[in-house]
Amino acid sequence: MANSRLDPESESVFPREVGLFTDFYSEKSHFCFCGHELRITQNFGSRLGVAARVWDAALSLCNYFERQNVDFRGKKVIELGAGTGIVGILAALQGGDVTITDLPLALEQIQGNVHDNVPAGVRAQVCALSWGIDQHVFPGNYDLVLGSDIVYLEATFPLLLRTLQHLCGPQGTIYLASKMREEHGTLSFFQHLLPQHFELELAQRDEDENVNIYRACHRETRPA
């Protein structure tokens, strides 16, 4: 379980005005999952905006992996919209061959956190990935595709769907954790859009944090 929690204000919807992040500062937080102590730096400021912080959905997904003892050993893993990289870092420490991705502006923060948490010999690489644009640069056979709080801008939903369709291998599994914000179309994405392309199930519901974790796979396949 995480031993550092976010302040109550983080439970609100994603701010969209970059002016809300104009004062730059860094904050280091410590979390513990699966016996690993993670030291995560969050660089708040207008440049990173919502990518700067560890959101509740990321912590919920890490907790889920811990409680369910999800096996990453030898699995080919990719994280989308990683922000701080905490989810992908945990997957790498648990034995996955992990690619951690986000837009170029977030890569420096992710690389710093990978450097601080991932020892030599553990397989974790950081790459830029723009949904719907350059996903085909990446292989289409990942065993696990991970994302936390990446479903909040309706204009990106078709791009995300195309990216998930390409990256998830025939026997692969997608784990998406999301704060269920009605005003951002999040519920519609999971109820109507994603099921058109994948078998989808609600793996966990956190009423207190209003976070759902969904597990998806290609039709007629079994989740990893």
Z-matrix of the N, CA and C atoms (Angstrom, degrees):
N
C 1 1.468
C 2 1.531 1 110.05
N 3 1.317 2 116.41 1 149.98
C 4 1.460 3 119.62 2 179.54
C 5 1.514 4 109.86 3 -70.11
N 6 1.337 5 116.88 4 138.59
C 7 1.450 6 119.28 5 177.09
C 8 1.517 7 112.35 6 -105.25
N 9 1.351 8 115.48 7 13.69
C 10 1.462 9 120.44 8 173.89
C 11 1.504 10 107.34 9 -140.36
N 12 1.322 11 116.65 10 127.54
C 13 1.445 12 120.67 11 -175.44
C 14 1.525 13 110.37 12 -114.20
N 15 1.326 14 114.95 13 159.18
C 16 1.445 15 120.02 14 179.20
C 17 1.516 16 109.84 15 -80.55
N 18 1.316 17 116.53 16 158.47
C 19 1.455 18 119.72 17 178.09
C 20 1.525 19 109.95 18 -72.45
N 21 1.343 20 117.71 19 158.93
C 22 1.461 21 120.28 20 -175.44
C 23 1.513 22 114.41 21 -58.32
N 24 1.338 23 117.88 22 -27.51
C 25 1.451 24 119.33 23 -178.86
C 26 1.518 25 112.33 24 -64.22
N 27 1.339 26 117.88 25 -23.67
C 28 1.457 27 120.58 26 -179.04
C 29 1.512 28 111.58 27 -69.26
N 30 1.338 29 118.11 28 -11.51
C 31 1.448 30 120.55 29 -178.79
C 32 1.520 31 111.69 30 -78.41
N 33 1.315 32 117.95 31 -11.50
C 34 1.449 33 120.58 32 179.69
C 35 1.515 34 110.22 33 -74.20
N 36 1.320 35 116.97 34 175.64
C 37 1.460 36 120.85 35 -179.06
C 38 1.512 37 109.99 36 -68.22
N 39 1.347 38 115.81 37 162.55
C 40 1.450 39 120.58 38 178.82
C 41 1.524 40 109.59 39 -61.85
N 42 1.317 41 118.43 40 125.66
C 43 1.467 42 119.53 41 173.18
C 44 1.514 43 109.94 42 -66.75
N 45 1.308 44 116.45 43 139.55
C 46 1.452 45 119.84 44 -179.43
C 47 1.520 46 112.11 45 -107.04
N 48 1.325 47 118.05 46 -14.12
C 49 1.458 48 120.30 47 179.91
C 50 1.525 49 109.88 48 -90.09
N 51 1.340 50 116.14 49 117.81
C 52 1.460 51 118.75 50 -176.50
C 53 1.512 52 111.49 51 -63.72
N 54 1.312 53 118.58 52 -21.16
C 55 1.450 54 120.92 53 178.54
C 56 1.505 55 113.17 54 -60.54
N 57 1.342 56 116.36 55 -21.89
C 58 1.455 57 119.47 56 178.53
C 59 1.512 58 111.66 57 -69.79
N 60 1.329 59 117.37 58 -13.39
C 61 1.454 60 121.73 59 -177.23
C 62 1.534 61 111.49 60 -116.79
N 63 1.304 62 118.79 61 26.12
C 64 1.459 63 119.96 62 -170.59
C 65 1.517 64 112.98 63 -71.99
N 66 1.321 65 119.93 64 -28.37
C 67 1.464 66 121.89 65 -179.74
C 68 1.520 67 108.98 66 -85.43
N 69 1.348 68 116.13 67 113.28
C 70 1.460 69 119.87 68 -176.26
C 71 1.523 70 110.94 69 -82.79
N 72 1.305 71 115.94 70 134.41
C 73 1.454 72 121.62 71 170.22
C 74 1.518 73 108.59 72 -159.73
N 75 1.326 74 116.04 73 158.13
C 76 1.456 75 121.96 74 178.51
C 77 1.517 76 109.83 75 -111.09
N 78 1.315 77 114.66 76 147.58
C 79 1.455 78 120.77 77 179.17
C 80 1.521 79 108.70 78 -138.16
N 81 1.320 80 116.59 79 131.06
C 82 1.462 81 121.56 80 178.11
C 83 1.519 82 108.93 81 -102.87
N 84 1.330 83 115.96 82 129.96
C 85 1.456 84 122.05 83 178.71
C 86 1.519 85 109.15 84 -123.75
N 87 1.328 86 115.39 85 150.12
C 88 1.459 87 121.10 86 -179.83
C 89 1.528 88 109.24 87 -115.91
N 90 1.311 89 115.15 88 134.79
C 91 1.460 90 122.10 89 179.09
C 92 1.527 91 108.20 90 -133.67
N 93 1.309 92 116.35 91 155.26
C 94 1.464 93 120.27 92 177.35
C 95 1.521 94 109.52 93 -131.87
N 96 1.329 95 115.67 94 119.63
C 97 1.456 96 122.56 95 177.35
C 98 1.526 97 108.97 96 -137.39
N 99 1.310 98 116.38 97 138.68
C 100 1.474 99 121.80 98 174.50
C 101 1.528 100 111.83 99 53.16
N 102 1.327 101 116.86 100 31.18
C 103 1.457 102 121.24 101 179.25
C 104 1.511 103 114.42 102 81.15
N 105 1.322 104 117.95 103 3.92
C 106 1.462 105 121.76 104 179.28
C 107 1.523 106 109.48 105 -104.29
N 108 1.313 107 117.44 106 129.97
C 109 1.459 108 121.00 107 172.61
C 110 1.516 109 108.42 108 -90.25
N 111 1.314 110 116.09 109 119.63
C 112 1.456 111 121.77 110 -176.83
C 113 1.521 112 109.30 111 -105.62
N 114 1.323 113 115.67 112 131.32
C 115 1.461 114 122.57 113 177.77
C 116 1.533 115 107.44 114 -110.84
N 117 1.325 116 114.82 115 105.64
C 118 1.455 117 120.60 116 -171.25
C 119 1.528 118 110.38 117 -112.05
N 120 1.334 119 115.51 118 123.37
C 121 1.461 120 121.50 119 175.92
C 122 1.524 121 109.36 120 -93.62
N 123 1.337 122 114.79 121 132.80
C 124 1.457 123 122.07 122 177.08
C 125 1.530 124 107.95 123 -116.79
N 126 1.317 125 116.53 124 119.24
C 127 1.463 126 122.25 125 -176.35
C 128 1.523 127 109.60 126 -101.73
N 129 1.323 128 115.95 127 92.16
C 130 1.455 129 120.72 128 -176.16
C 131 1.524 130 110.75 129 -78.28
N 132 1.315 131 115.72 130 138.24
C 133 1.455 132 120.82 131 178.69
C 134 1.510 133 110.18 132 164.82
N 135 1.320 134 116.70 133 171.86
C 136 1.457 135 120.74 134 -174.88
C 137 1.519 136 112.36 135 -66.82
N 138 1.326 137 118.03 136 -24.44
C 139 1.467 138 120.08 137 -177.05
C 140 1.525 139 111.47 138 -67.71
N 141 1.329 140 117.20 139 -45.10
C 142 1.459 141 120.58 140 -177.83
C 143 1.521 142 112.94 141 -90.93
N 144 1.324 143 117.84 142 -30.35
C 145 1.457 144 119.07 143 -179.86
C 146 1.520 145 111.64 144 56.84
N 147 1.348 146 116.50 145 -127.94
C 148 1.464 147 120.74 146 -175.24
C 149 1.524 148 113.04 147 -69.46
N 150 1.330 149 118.26 148 -15.10
C 151 1.467 150 120.64 149 179.58
C 152 1.521 151 112.07 150 -75.24
N 153 1.327 152 117.42 151 -8.89
C 154 1.464 153 120.38 152 -171.34
C 155 1.514 154 113.72 153 -73.70
N 156 1.328 155 117.69 154 -32.61
C 157 1.449 156 118.44 155 -164.99
C 158 1.520 157 113.40 156 -111.31
N 159 1.319 158 114.82 157 163.90
C 160 1.463 159 122.25 158 172.04
C 161 1.528 160 107.32 159 -85.70
N 162 1.329 161 116.98 160 114.46
C 163 1.456 162 121.56 161 -178.07
C 164 1.530 163 110.81 162 -91.66
N 165 1.324 164 115.22 163 162.98
C 166 1.462 165 120.82 164 -177.26
C 167 1.525 166 112.98 165 -55.43
N 168 1.334 167 116.37 166 -38.65
C 169 1.458 168 119.68 167 -177.02
C 170 1.526 169 111.87 168 -62.88
N 171 1.338 170 117.13 169 -35.69
C 172 1.464 171 120.20 170 178.08
C 173 1.527 172 110.67 171 -65.49
N 174 1.330 173 115.84 172 -41.76
C 175 1.464 174 119.35 173 178.36
C 176 1.528 175 110.79 174 -66.57
N 177 1.325 176 116.86 175 -39.36
C 178 1.462 177 120.39 176 178.04
C 179 1.526 178 111.24 177 -62.40
N 180 1.340 179 116.27 178 -40.10
C 181 1.465 180 119.60 179 -179.75
C 182 1.523 181 111.05 180 -68.07
N 183 1.334 182 117.27 181 -40.99
C 184 1.468 183 120.14 182 176.45
C 185 1.523 184 110.62 183 -63.11
N 186 1.317 185 117.05 184 -42.58
C 187 1.461 186 120.60 185 176.97
C 188 1.523 187 111.55 186 -61.47
N 189 1.316 188 116.12 187 -40.04
C 190 1.470 189 120.58 188 178.53
C 191 1.525 190 110.68 189 -62.17
N 192 1.324 191 116.84 190 -45.59
C 193 1.462 192 119.94 191 179.11
C 194 1.525 193 110.54 192 -59.98
N 195 1.330 194 116.33 193 -38.07
C 196 1.457 195 120.28 194 179.76
C 197 1.525 196 111.11 195 -67.79
N 198 1.322 197 116.69 196 -49.54
C 199 1.468 198 120.06 197 -176.53
C 200 1.520 199 112.41 198 -67.18
N 201 1.335 200 116.48 199 -37.23
C 202 1.469 201 120.44 200 -178.12
C 203 1.522 202 112.92 201 -88.12
N 204 1.327 203 116.04 202 -2.84
C 205 1.467 204 120.99 203 -179.66
C 206 1.536 205 110.87 204 51.14
N 207 1.326 206 115.38 205 48.53
C 208 1.465 207 120.78 206 179.24
C 209 1.528 208 109.01 207 -62.57
N 210 1.312 209 116.01 208 130.51
C 211 1.464 210 121.87 209 -174.20
C 212 1.531 211 110.40 210 -90.79
N 213 1.325 212 115.93 211 112.65
C 214 1.460 213 121.62 212 178.28
C 215 1.527 214 112.33 213 -99.18
N 216 1.309 215 117.87 214 -6.58
C 217 1.460 216 120.78 215 -172.49
C 218 1.522 217 110.99 216 -61.35
N 219 1.336 218 114.40 217 122.96
C 220 1.454 219 120.18 218 178.21
C 221 1.516 220 114.76 219 73.96
N 222 1.323 221 117.32 220 4.47
C 223 1.464 222 120.40 221 -178.49
C 224 1.530 223 110.32 222 -88.79
N 225 1.315 224 114.95 223 145.08
C 226 1.459 225 122.08 224 174.60
C 227 1.524 226 107.57 225 -90.03
N 228 1.345 227 116.71 226 117.51
C 229 1.465 228 122.19 227 -167.62
C 230 1.528 229 109.58 228 -125.99
N 231 1.339 230 115.95 229 143.09
C 232 1.460 231 120.77 230 172.13
C 233 1.526 232 108.86 231 -135.22
N 234 1.337 233 116.31 232 135.63
C 235 1.454 234 121.42 233 174.26
C 236 1.521 235 109.02 234 -107.72
N 237 1.327 236 116.40 235 134.86
C 238 1.466 237 122.75 236 178.92
C 239 1.518 238 110.07 237 -103.57
N 240 1.340 239 115.63 238 145.44
C 241 1.462 240 120.11 239 176.73
C 242 1.505 241 112.75 240 52.47
N 243 1.330 242 116.23 241 49.81
C 244 1.466 243 121.53 242 -165.09
C 245 1.526 244 114.13 243 -69.10
N 246 1.319 245 118.67 244 -29.39
C 247 1.469 246 120.25 245 179.15
C 248 1.515 247 112.45 246 68.51
N 249 1.323 248 116.99 247 -94.37
C 250 1.465 249 121.56 248 176.31
C 251 1.518 250 112.34 249 -90.32
N 252 1.343 251 116.89 250 -19.50
C 253 1.457 252 121.07 251 -179.07
C 254 1.505 253 114.85 252 87.19
N 255 1.340 254 119.09 253 8.03
C 256 1.455 255 120.48 254 -172.63
C 257 1.531 256 112.63 255 -61.02
N 258 1.324 257 117.59 256 -39.63
C 259 1.464 258 119.89 257 -177.79
C 260 1.526 259 110.65 258 -67.50
N 261 1.332 260 116.58 259 -47.38
C 262 1.456 261 119.98 260 179.52
C 263 1.513 262 112.82 261 -65.53
N 264 1.324 263 116.99 262 -35.31
C 265 1.465 264 120.96 263 177.39
C 266 1.525 265 110.00 264 -62.57
N 267 1.332 266 117.26 265 -44.56
C 268 1.465 267 119.75 266 177.91
C 269 1.522 268 111.02 267 -62.13
N 270 1.329 269 116.98 268 -41.85
C 271 1.465 270 120.23 269 178.96
C 272 1.527 271 111.20 270 -61.23
N 273 1.332 272 117.06 271 -39.25
C 274 1.466 273 120.52 272 178.68
C 275 1.527 274 110.91 273 -66.71
N 276 1.314 275 116.83 274 -43.70
C 277 1.466 276 120.38 275 179.92
C 278 1.528 277 111.30 276 -65.01
N 279 1.322 278 115.96 277 -23.40
C 280 1.469 279 120.90 278 178.49
C 281 1.517 280 112.49 279 -90.30
N 282 1.336 281 116.56 280 8.98
C 283 1.461 282 119.55 281 171.80
C 284 1.499 283 116.37 282 106.17
N 285 1.336 284 118.21 283 2.50
C 286 1.451 285 119.56 284 179.37
C 287 1.516 286 112.86 285 -79.52
N 288 1.324 287 115.33 286 156.60
C 289 1.467 288 122.84 287 170.30
C 290 1.520 289 105.50 288 -95.48
N 291 1.336 290 116.65 289 98.29
C 292 1.464 291 121.65 290 -160.32
C 293 1.526 292 112.30 291 -111.33
N 294 1.323 293 115.04 292 135.92
C 295 1.452 294 123.14 293 169.45
C 296 1.525 295 107.22 294 -112.82
N 297 1.323 296 116.74 295 121.62
C 298 1.461 297 122.58 296 -177.18
C 299 1.523 298 107.76 297 -106.36
N 300 1.333 299 117.49 298 123.28
C 301 1.461 300 120.38 299 -171.79
C 302 1.519 301 112.61 300 -127.37
N 303 1.312 302 114.11 301 154.44
C 304 1.462 303 123.21 302 171.54
C 305 1.518 304 106.77 303 -168.55
N 306 1.314 305 116.48 304 -176.33
C 307 1.457 306 120.39 305 174.33
C 308 1.525 307 109.73 306 -67.99
N 309 1.335 308 117.78 307 157.64
C 310 1.468 309 120.15 308 -174.57
C 311 1.517 310 114.66 309 -54.39
N 312 1.330 311 118.68 310 -35.13
C 313 1.465 312 120.19 311 -175.98
C 314 1.527 313 112.96 312 -65.01
N 315 1.340 314 118.07 313 -20.97
C 316 1.467 315 121.19 314 -177.82
C 317 1.520 316 113.26 315 -93.81
N 318 1.325 317 117.77 316 -7.84
C 319 1.467 318 119.85 317 -170.46
C 320 1.524 319 113.13 318 -66.90
N 321 1.319 320 117.92 319 -35.62
C 322 1.461 321 119.71 320 -178.86
C 323 1.530 322 110.95 321 -62.30
N 324 1.332 323 116.23 322 -42.82
C 325 1.460 324 119.44 323 178.20
C 326 1.527 325 110.98 324 -63.27
N 327 1.331 326 116.90 325 -44.11
C 328 1.468 327 120.46 326 179.55
C 329 1.517 328 110.46 327 -63.19
N 330 1.320 329 117.00 328 -45.56
C 331 1.462 330 120.28 329 -179.55
C 332 1.519 331 111.63 330 -59.74
N 333 1.328 332 117.31 331 -39.15
C 334 1.454 333 120.56 332 176.73
C 335 1.516 334 112.10 333 -62.19
N 336 1.329 335 116.76 334 -42.35
C 337 1.459 336 120.10 335 179.76
C 338 1.523 337 111.97 336 -70.47
N 339 1.318 338 116.99 337 -35.45
C 340 1.470 339 119.50 338 174.47
C 341 1.525 340 109.68 339 -63.41
N 342 1.315 341 117.17 340 -44.05
C 343 1.466 342 121.31 341 179.02
C 344 1.524 343 111.08 342 -59.48
N 345 1.330 344 117.55 343 -39.62
C 346 1.459 345 121.87 344 -175.99
C 347 1.524 346 113.51 345 -76.95
N 348 1.345 347 117.36 346 -18.40
C 349 1.460 348 119.32 347 -170.60
C 350 1.519 349 115.65 348 -123.77
N 351 1.314 350 117.35 349 -19.95
C 352 1.461 351 120.16 350 -171.81
C 353 1.525 352 109.56 351 -108.67
N 354 1.332 353 118.22 352 113.46
C 355 1.464 354 120.08 353 -178.92
C 356 1.523 355 112.25 354 -74.25
N 357 1.302 356 115.41 355 164.46
C 358 1.457 357 121.10 356 177.58
C 359 1.527 358 109.38 357 -58.31
N 360 1.313 359 115.52 358 141.32
C 361 1.449 360 120.45 359 179.86
C 362 1.509 361 113.90 360 95.82
N 363 1.328 362 117.11 361 -19.19
C 364 1.458 363 121.15 362 174.74
C 365 1.523 364 108.32 363 -86.34
N 366 1.322 365 116.49 364 135.43
C 367 1.458 366 120.54 365 -170.37
C 368 1.526 367 111.15 366 -91.93
N 369 1.334 368 115.54 367 102.88
C 370 1.462 369 122.10 368 176.99
C 371 1.515 370 108.56 369 -146.28
N 372 1.318 371 117.02 370 118.45
C 373 1.457 372 121.77 371 176.66
C 374 1.519 373 109.27 372 -119.37
N 375 1.328 374 115.86 373 152.25
C 376 1.459 375 122.34 374 -177.27
C 377 1.523 376 108.31 375 -116.51
N 378 1.333 377 116.11 376 128.30
C 379 1.466 378 120.79 377 -175.82
C 380 1.524 379 110.47 378 -140.99
N 381 1.338 380 115.47 379 151.65
C 382 1.464 381 120.78 380 172.33
C 383 1.518 382 109.52 381 -79.74
N 384 1.329 383 114.88 382 139.13
C 385 1.463 384 120.42 383 175.46
C 386 1.522 385 108.13 384 -147.36
N 387 1.325 386 116.01 385 121.51
C 388 1.464 387 122.46 386 175.22
C 389 1.521 388 107.85 387 -104.81
N 390 1.319 389 117.03 388 116.93
C 391 1.463 390 121.53 389 -175.13
C 392 1.524 391 111.48 390 -57.73
N 393 1.306 392 114.56 391 138.62
C 394 1.450 393 120.08 392 176.56
C 395 1.508 394 114.64 393 75.12
N 396 1.321 395 117.09 394 -1.28
C 397 1.460 396 120.95 395 -177.23
C 398 1.522 397 111.57 396 -117.34
N 399 1.331 398 116.78 397 -56.80
C 400 1.467 399 119.04 398 -174.28
C 401 1.520 400 113.26 399 -123.80
N 402 1.337 401 118.00 400 23.58
C 403 1.465 402 118.90 401 178.68
C 404 1.526 403 112.47 402 -63.84
N 405 1.328 404 116.40 403 -23.76
C 406 1.464 405 119.07 404 -178.64
C 407 1.521 406 112.58 405 -74.59
N 408 1.322 407 117.20 406 -8.51
C 409 1.467 408 120.39 407 171.04
C 410 1.528 409 110.08 408 -69.17
N 411 1.319 410 116.36 409 -22.87
C 412 1.461 411 122.28 410 -178.48
C 413 1.524 412 109.49 411 -97.76
N 414 1.325 413 117.32 412 152.85
C 415 1.468 414 119.96 413 178.60
C 416 1.520 415 111.10 414 -65.94
N 417 1.309 416 115.30 415 160.46
C 418 1.457 417 120.60 416 -178.40
C 419 1.512 418 113.24 417 -107.18
N 420 1.326 419 116.47 418 33.18
C 421 1.468 420 119.31 419 -175.14
C 422 1.522 421 112.89 420 -133.10
N 423 1.325 422 117.61 421 37.50
C 424 1.465 423 119.32 422 179.19
C 425 1.530 424 110.18 423 -72.96
N 426 1.318 425 114.89 424 140.49
C 427 1.465 426 120.37 425 176.51
C 428 1.519 427 111.48 426 -75.90
N 429 1.331 428 116.30 427 -35.51
C 430 1.457 429 121.57 428 -177.94
C 431 1.528 430 109.60 429 -136.45
N 432 1.320 431 116.03 430 129.37
C 433 1.460 432 122.64 431 175.14
C 434 1.527 433 106.40 432 -117.03
N 435 1.328 434 117.09 433 125.54
C 436 1.459 435 122.03 434 -172.31
C 437 1.528 436 110.73 435 -119.73
N 438 1.323 437 115.95 436 146.12
C 439 1.457 438 120.24 437 174.97
C 440 1.517 439 110.09 438 -159.69
N 441 1.331 440 116.61 439 139.89
C 442 1.462 441 120.59 440 177.68
C 443 1.523 442 109.50 441 -132.89
N 444 1.323 443 114.81 442 125.44
C 445 1.472 444 122.84 443 -178.06
C 446 1.521 445 112.09 444 52.32
N 447 1.318 446 115.59 445 49.41
C 448 1.462 447 120.22 446 176.68
C 449 1.527 448 111.49 447 -110.53
N 450 1.336 449 117.41 448 0.71
C 451 1.466 450 121.60 449 -178.66
C 452 1.521 451 108.50 450 -108.93
N 453 1.330 452 117.10 451 85.10
C 454 1.457 453 119.47 452 -178.05
C 455 1.524 454 113.89 453 -148.96
N 456 1.319 455 118.18 454 -4.10
C 457 1.462 456 121.55 455 176.54
C 458 1.528 457 108.07 456 -123.57
N 459 1.338 458 116.66 457 110.84
C 460 1.461 459 120.17 458 -172.91
C 461 1.523 460 112.75 459 -60.08
N 462 1.325 461 117.31 460 -30.69
C 463 1.467 462 119.57 461 -179.90
C 464 1.529 463 112.13 462 -63.43
N 465 1.326 464 116.79 463 -24.05
C 466 1.470 465 120.33 464 -178.74
C 467 1.524 466 113.09 465 -90.42
N 468 1.338 467 118.49 466 -7.77
C 469 1.466 468 119.92 467 -173.42
C 470 1.536 469 112.62 468 -59.48
N 471 1.340 470 120.00 469 -47.02
C 472 1.476 471 118.96 470 178.11
C 473 1.527 472 112.35 471 -61.93
N 474 1.335 473 116.75 472 -36.13
C 475 1.470 474 120.26 473 178.59
C 476 1.518 475 110.83 474 -66.45
N 477 1.317 476 116.46 475 -41.57
C 478 1.461 477 120.60 476 178.25
C 479 1.521 478 110.94 477 -65.03
N 480 1.316 479 117.40 478 -42.19
C 481 1.460 480 120.45 479 179.09
C 482 1.527 481 111.81 480 -60.11
N 483 1.326 482 116.47 481 -45.19
C 484 1.466 483 119.54 482 179.00
C 485 1.525 484 110.88 483 -62.62
N 486 1.319 485 115.89 484 -37.54
C 487 1.463 486 120.31 485 -179.93
C 488 1.525 487 110.73 486 -67.57
N 489 1.331 488 117.07 487 -43.95
C 490 1.461 489 120.39 488 178.07
C 491 1.524 490 111.22 489 -62.86
N 492 1.316 491 116.66 490 -41.51
C 493 1.461 492 120.04 491 -179.86
C 494 1.521 493 111.69 492 -61.45
N 495 1.324 494 115.93 493 -38.61
C 496 1.466 495 118.75 494 -179.95
C 497 1.519 496 112.34 495 -73.80
N 498 1.318 497 118.37 496 -45.20
C 499 1.464 498 121.75 497 -169.82
C 500 1.520 499 113.35 498 -75.89
N 501 1.313 500 117.73 499 -35.94
C 502 1.461 501 120.75 500 -174.37
C 503 1.518 502 110.20 501 -74.58
N 504 1.337 503 116.51 502 120.04
C 505 1.456 504 121.45 503 -179.82
C 506 1.517 505 112.28 504 -67.92
N 507 1.330 506 117.35 505 167.82
C 508 1.471 507 120.88 506 -177.08
C 509 1.525 508 113.77 507 -55.58
N 510 1.325 509 117.24 508 -33.75
C 511 1.459 510 121.78 509 178.17
C 512 1.526 511 111.54 510 -107.80
N 513 1.318 512 116.68 511 15.90
C 514 1.458 513 120.94 512 -174.66
C 515 1.518 514 113.51 513 -81.31
N 516 1.318 515 114.83 514 168.93
C 517 1.454 516 122.95 515 -179.90
C 518 1.524 517 109.69 516 -131.46
N 519 1.313 518 116.09 517 139.74
C 520 1.462 519 123.12 518 176.88
C 521 1.524 520 108.26 519 -109.12
N 522 1.342 521 116.68 520 132.14
C 523 1.455 522 121.97 521 172.39
C 524 1.527 523 107.66 522 -117.54
N 525 1.326 524 116.36 523 119.64
C 526 1.455 525 121.75 524 177.92
C 527 1.521 526 109.13 525 -124.59
N 528 1.328 527 116.12 526 123.79
C 529 1.467 528 122.31 527 175.92
C 530 1.519 529 107.85 528 -109.17
N 531 1.314 530 116.96 529 131.67
C 532 1.463 531 119.98 530 -175.17
C 533 1.520 532 111.90 531 -143.81
N 534 1.321 533 115.27 532 136.94
C 535 1.449 534 120.99 533 163.22
C 536 1.530 535 106.75 534 -69.08
N 537 1.340 536 116.47 535 129.35
C 538 1.458 537 119.93 536 -171.44
C 539 1.528 538 110.89 537 -88.70
N 540 1.318 539 115.07 538 82.30
C 541 1.465 540 122.20 539 -177.93
C 542 1.529 541 109.62 540 -93.00
N 543 1.322 542 116.77 541 108.17
C 544 1.461 543 120.47 542 -176.87
C 545 1.519 544 111.66 543 -61.08
N 546 1.326 545 116.64 544 -38.21
C 547 1.459 546 119.64 545 -175.13
C 548 1.529 547 112.72 546 -69.98
N 549 1.327 548 117.55 547 -12.92
C 550 1.466 549 120.81 548 179.18
C 551 1.524 550 112.92 549 -103.80
N 552 1.323 551 117.18 550 7.14
C 553 1.461 552 120.33 551 177.08
C 554 1.515 553 114.39 552 75.49
N 555 1.325 554 117.37 553 12.86
C 556 1.466 555 120.65 554 -176.36
C 557 1.519 556 111.94 555 -60.76
N 558 1.332 557 116.92 556 -45.88
C 559 1.460 558 120.44 557 -178.97
C 560 1.518 559 111.05 558 -62.61
N 561 1.316 560 116.80 559 -40.50
C 562 1.464 561 120.27 560 179.23
C 563 1.522 562 111.42 561 -62.43
N 564 1.327 563 117.07 562 -38.78
C 565 1.469 564 120.40 563 178.43
C 566 1.523 565 110.59 564 -57.75
N 567 1.330 566 116.38 565 -46.70
C 568 1.462 567 119.98 566 -175.76
C 569 1.532 568 112.69 567 -80.36
N 570 1.312 569 118.09 568 -28.03
C 571 1.458 570 119.63 569 -178.88
C 572 1.520 571 112.95 570 -85.61
N 573 1.344 572 116.99 571 -31.37
C 574 1.451 573 119.37 572 -171.17
C 575 1.528 574 114.52 573 -120.56
N 576 1.322 575 118.41 574 -41.86
C 577 1.466 576 120.18 575 -173.47
C 578 1.528 577 112.87 576 -82.60
N 579 1.331 578 116.87 577 -56.39
C 580 1.462 579 119.42 578 -176.13
C 581 1.529 580 113.11 579 -61.01
N 582 1.354 581 119.88 580 -39.52
C 583 1.469 582 119.12 581 179.93
C 584 1.525 583 114.43 582 -65.32
N 585 1.340 584 117.73 583 -14.03
C 586 1.461 585 119.20 584 176.03
C 587 1.525 586 111.87 585 -69.17
N 588 1.333 587 116.19 586 -20.33
C 589 1.460 588 120.34 587 -173.89
C 590 1.526 589 113.78 588 -120.87
N 591 1.337 590 117.58 589 -20.14
C 592 1.462 591 121.23 590 -175.51
C 593 1.522 592 110.65 591 -137.12
N 594 1.320 593 115.17 592 153.35
C 595 1.463 594 120.74 593 165.43
C 596 1.520 595 107.20 594 -72.89
N 597 1.309 596 117.36 595 127.45
C 598 1.460 597 121.61 596 -171.25
C 599 1.513 598 110.46 597 -128.64
N 600 1.334 599 115.22 598 138.42
C 601 1.459 600 119.38 599 173.18
C 602 1.521 601 109.49 600 -140.39
N 603 1.324 602 114.92 601 148.78
C 604 1.457 603 121.55 602 174.68
C 605 1.522 604 107.64 603 -81.68
N 606 1.328 605 116.14 604 110.94
C 607 1.461 606 120.77 605 -176.97
C 608 1.521 607 112.14 606 -83.79
N 609 1.342 608 116.52 607 -31.53
C 610 1.463 609 120.05 608 -178.30
C 611 1.521 610 109.80 609 -159.28
N 612 1.341 611 115.06 610 142.72
C 613 1.463 612 121.68 611 175.22
C 614 1.523 613 108.81 612 -126.14
N 615 1.335 614 116.27 613 122.59
C 616 1.457 615 122.30 614 176.39
C 617 1.525 616 107.52 615 -106.06
N 618 1.324 617 115.57 616 101.40
C 619 1.458 618 120.32 617 -177.57
C 620 1.519 619 111.66 618 -64.84
N 621 1.327 620 116.87 619 -39.33
C 622 1.469 621 119.93 620 -176.58
C 623 1.524 622 111.79 621 -62.65
N 624 1.317 623 116.79 622 -41.84
C 625 1.467 624 120.77 623 -177.88
C 626 1.528 625 112.80 624 -96.03
N 627 1.343 626 116.90 625 -5.52
C 628 1.466 627 121.87 626 -176.41
C 629 1.523 628 111.04 627 56.86
N 630 1.334 629 115.32 628 43.99
C 631 1.467 630 122.03 629 -179.10
C 632 1.526 631 109.18 630 -118.27
N 633 1.323 632 115.88 631 128.99
C 634 1.461 633 122.39 632 172.88
C 635 1.520 634 109.84 633 -107.36
N 636 1.319 635 115.38 634 144.28
C 637 1.465 636 121.20 635 171.51
C 638 1.525 637 107.43 636 -116.02
N 639 1.326 638 115.95 637 123.10
C 640 1.457 639 122.23 638 -179.21
C 641 1.525 640 109.84 639 -110.73
N 642 1.324 641 114.19 640 144.63
C 643 1.466 642 121.11 641 174.40
C 644 1.524 643 107.24 642 -118.16
N 645 1.313 644 115.83 643 129.96
C 646 1.464 645 120.78 644 -177.06
C 647 1.517 646 110.43 645 -133.19
N 648 1.322 647 115.54 646 150.96
C 649 1.466 648 120.59 647 175.22
C 650 1.515 649 107.78 648 -151.19
N 651 1.331 650 115.48 649 163.61
C 652 1.445 651 119.41 650 176.00
C 653 1.530 652 109.75 651 -61.92
N 654 1.275 653 116.60 652 149.34
C 655 1.462 654 120.23 653 -176.12
C 656 1.525 655 111.81 654 -58.62
N 657 1.342 656 114.47 655 139.93
C 658 1.461 657 123.35 656 179.14
C 659 1.518 658 112.80 657 66.54
N 660 1.343 659 116.84 658 28.99
C 661 1.457 660 120.83 659 170.84
C 662 1.510 661 108.17 660 -124.22
N 663 1.306 662 117.16 661 161.93
C 664 1.455 663 122.48 662 -179.92
C 665 1.517 664 109.48 663 -104.29
N 666 1.357 665 117.24 664 140.21
C 667 1.473 666 119.30 665 -177.73
C 668 1.510 667 112.70 666 -66.50
N 669 1.376 668 115.03 667 148.03
C 670 1.458 669 120.30 668 177.98
C 671 1.511 670 109.73 669 -74.00
